Amino acid sequence: MRSWPNTYLPAIDGLKLPALNLKTSRGNSNFEELSDIRMYVCGITPYDATHLGHAATYLTFDLISRYLQAQGKHLSFVENITDIDDPLLERAIREKMDWRELAADQVDLYRSDMTALRILPPKDFVAVTDVMPLVENAITRLQENGYTYQIDGDIYFDISTFLSDLPTSREKALEIFAERGGDPLRIGKRDALDPLLWMANKEGEPGWESAHGFGRPGWHIECSVIALRYLIGPEVLTSKFRASGSSLITIQGGGSDLIFPHHFMSAAQAKALTGTPFAQSFIHAGMVGLDGEKMSKSKGNLVFVSKLLLSGVDPMIIRFALMQSRYSDDRMWSDDVLATASTRVARIRQALARELVQPVEPHLEAIARHLSNDLDTPEALKVLDLWAEETLATYEGVNESGLMARTVDALLGLAL
């Protein structure tokens, strides 16, 4: 699938960047000795436009990508699009649209939003519908490895070997599993938490011919397969594959709502396929609410990036506003959040327009230090505010506004 246009990444030679330390939901973030980083981020299900929760998530991994590349590391970044799933099919029926047309429209809008927000694109942007043969082969491998069983034509993954790694209590896991696409009450399952690998076709739904019957894949195996195939290579899904390290990829990323079941299940299936742990680090962005309430489709209170842009909001102000909070924290969006960001950006732009500005080196070092500390963007932006205040308070200084602008662009993605 076509990705969105690449964004210019200015060079920032001369600025020493400390080691990047990130809060992980699982694993460790010691990347300092690694020259090659493999990062997989779960993409959207394109049944609706990009909302601010999506934007906050992809901004998080954009910041990680920018920092690692500024350190000189080689980054392989893959993102999927879940372009076949129940929410997409349900909306297509409601709207009386072809599900493929709905998905294509929403993916186009997503690309536009990511471009406006200056999110660096993935190396491979992969649609689930483009990898059905790979999914089929992976399920066959899992069958050969003894991890599957069938109920009425549906194929399930036996999760029992991996339950000691549950990120929460079993009681809570069952509750979340039921809320997020699982079927814990289905009769005949070996364990209530076993996820679907392949669903036999239901009348009126799309399906694909395979060795496992006519149907479509479960949610988790799709990401396992895309991450392995595009970050490691086709040999990973064969019996000849032998892992070369302690994990298959470096970073598995997404929103915190994916910690369980999606990332847990995807990792379990990847290990069952290869015998090797899936990711060194599992990193998750917090959720975004609106005016004190959880933001969700069911509440009808989603704030869409495209609508903000159409109303005339500068995308750099949206990006700045999202960085006013720590990436891993749940946070609230409001008109006040946006207004505050607008005021701060205006002051920084005013300072950048000056011919003579306050020396930038100590401020750039402070920005880098805060970003290295678990992407502490609130503190990094305060440094920018301070520099702008100092610059606007005097007409003396040095001709270094260009250096400040380039570094802020490279590390924070703010083209000001």
Stockholm file with secondary structure:
# STOCKHOLM 1.0

chainA/1-416         MRSWPNTYLPAIDGLKLPALNLKTSRGNSNFEELSDIRMYVCGITPYDATHLGHAATYLTFDLISRYLQAQGKHLSFVENITDIDDPLLERAIREKMDWRELAADQVDLYRSDMTALRILPPKDFVAVTDVMPLVENAITRLQENGYTYQIDGDIYFDISTFLSDLPTSREKALEIFAERGGDPLRIGKRDALDPLLWMANKEGEPGWESAHGFGRPGWHIECSVIALRYLIGPEVLTSKFRASGSSLITIQGGGSDLIFPHHFMSAAQAKALTGTPFAQSFIHAGMVGLDGEKMSKSKGNLVFVSKLLLSGVDPMIIRFALMQSRYSDDRMWSDDVLATASTRVARIRQALARELVQPVEPHLEAIARHLSNDLDTPEALKVLDLWAEETLATYEGVNESGLMARTVDALLGLAL
#=GR chainA/1-416 SS CCCCCCCCCCCCTTCCCCCCBCCCSEECCCCTTCSEEEEEECCCCTTSCCBHHHHHHHHHHHHHHHHHHHTTCEEEEEEEECCSSHHHHHHHHHHTCCHHHHHHHHHHHHHHHHHHTTCCCCSEEEEGGGCHHHHHHHHHHHHHTTCEEEETTEEEECCGGGGGGCSSCHHHHHHHHHHTTCCTTCTTCSSTTCCEEEEECCTTSCCBCCTTCSEEECHHHHHHHHHHHHHTCGGGGSTTCCCSSSSSEEEEEEEGGGIIIIIHHHHHHHHHHHSSCSEEEEEEECCEEETTEECCTTTTCCCBHHHHHHTTCCHHHHHHHHHTSCTTSCEEECHHHHHHHHHHHHHHHHHHTCSSBCCCHHHHHHHHHHHHBTCCHHHHHHHHHHHHHHHHTCSCCBSCHHHHHHHHHHHHCCCC
#=GC SS_cons         CCCCCCCCCCCCTTCCCCCCBCCCSEECCCCTTCSEEEEEECCCCTTSCCBHHHHHHHHHHHHHHHHHHHTTCEEEEEEEECCSSHHHHHHHHHHTCCHHHHHHHHHHHHHHHHHHTTCCCCSEEEEGGGCHHHHHHHHHHHHHTTCEEEETTEEEECCGGGGGGCSSCHHHHHHHHHHTTCCTTCTTCSSTTCCEEEEECCTTSCCBCCTTCSEEECHHHHHHHHHHHHHTCGGGGSTTCCCSSSSSEEEEEEEGGGIIIIIHHHHHHHHHHHSSCSEEEEEEECCEEETTEECCTTTTCCCBHHHHHHTTCCHHHHHHHHHTSCTTSCEEECHHHHHHHHHHHHHHHHHHTCSSBCCCHHHHHHHHHHHHBTCCHHHHHHHHHHHHHHHHTCSCCBSCHHHHHHHHHHHHCCCC
//
